[in-house]
Amino acid sequence: AKRVYAKGLIYKKLPDIDRWMIGRAAISNPFLPEMILKNILFPEDANDRFFRFHDDLYMAYKEKFHGPAHLIDRMKSFWRYFCISLKAGSDICKKINKMKNERHYLEIIEGLKKSKIEFIEITSPLQLK
């Protein structure tokens, strides 16, 4: 299998750069820092880890925001980023954007957990060839 982020390739193409700002790409793909550092494809346990990350994020925002509308709006904004890294991202985002309440949101998330979402294989963080 081809490695996702060949550090050697990046450093050969851009030899003067020794630091990288990942920014919002780390929201769309929470594994990106690990993938770059370890030069690996998505981790084998990516699905479980992604949903643990999601659940921690959800609970932290649930404690921070007063009322489910603020929480759901915030989670919808995160999913706009998450969907970029998912094979069925467009369909998932459509489902999430249509939902109106916390119960429905949690039902969608439970369905996604059971169906095992698939991540898109990206060949380079900078799309270098």
N, C-alpha and C positions, 0 to 999 in steps of 0.2 A: 504494500500500500504506500502510496505517495505521502510524504509528510506534509502537513498543512502549512507550517510556517518554518521554512528552512532558514534558520538564523544566518547561515553562511551566505545564502542568496541575497538577503536583505543587506547585509554588511558589504558584500561585493558591489552591489548596485549603488549603495549610498555610504561609502566608506568614511565620510566625515561626520556622520551622525552616530553618536554613542548613547543617546537617550531617546526614548520614544514616549509620546503622550498617547495613551490609548483612548481616553475620553469616553464618549458615549458608546463606542464599539464594545466596551466592557459590559454595558447594560444589555445590549442586544445579544452578546455572547459572554456570559459570566465565566466561561472557561478560557477565554482568550489569553489572559496573562499566563496561565499554566501551559497552554498550548505553545506559546512562544518560547517560554523558558525551557520546557522539556522537549520541544520539537516533536510534538505528538499530534495525532488526530484527536477527536473528541474522546474524553475518558470513557471507559467501558460503563461506568456507573453514572454517566451524564444525566440520564433521565431522573434517577432518584435524587442526585445532587441538585439538579435544576429545581425540582419541586421543593426540596428542603430550603433552598435559597428563596424561592417564591413564598413559601409559607412563613419563613422568618420575616421577610419584607412585609408581607400582608399583616402579620401580627404586630410588628413595630408601628406600622401606619394606623392600624386599628386602635392602638393605644394613644397615638398622637392626635388623631382627628376625632372631632365630636360629630357623630352622626354618620350613617352609612353612605350618604350621597358623596361626601368628601372622600371617603375611603375608596369607594368604587370608581370615582373619577380619577383618583391617583393611580389605582391599579390599571385602569384602562390605558393611561398614558405610558405605564411601564410595558404593557403588552404591545404597544405600537413598536417599541424597540425589540422586545423578545421575538416578535413574529418575523423580524428580518432574518433571523438565524434558523427558522423552522421551515421544513419542506412544505407543510400545509399552512404556513403562516398567514396567508391571505384569508383562508377560510376560518382559521381560528380567530383572527382579529374581527372578522365580520360577526361571528357569534358573540364575542365579548363586547363589541361595541353596541350590539342590539340589546343586551341585557340591561335591566332597570333596577334590580335590587340585589342585596347581598346574598340572599338565599339562592337566587338564580346564578349568580356569579360562582358561588361555591359548588353548585351542581355542575357547571361547565368545567371547572378546575378538576373535580373528581373524575369526570368523564375523560379528560385529557390525561390524567394520571393513569387511568386504567388502559387507555389506548396506546400508551408509550409513544410520545411525540418523537419525531425524527428531525435531526439537525442537518442543515445544509453543509456540505463539505466545501470549504472555501480554500482556494489554493494559495492565497497570499493576503496578509492584512493590507497590503498596499496594491493588490492586484498586479504585482510584478510578474513578468514572464521571462 
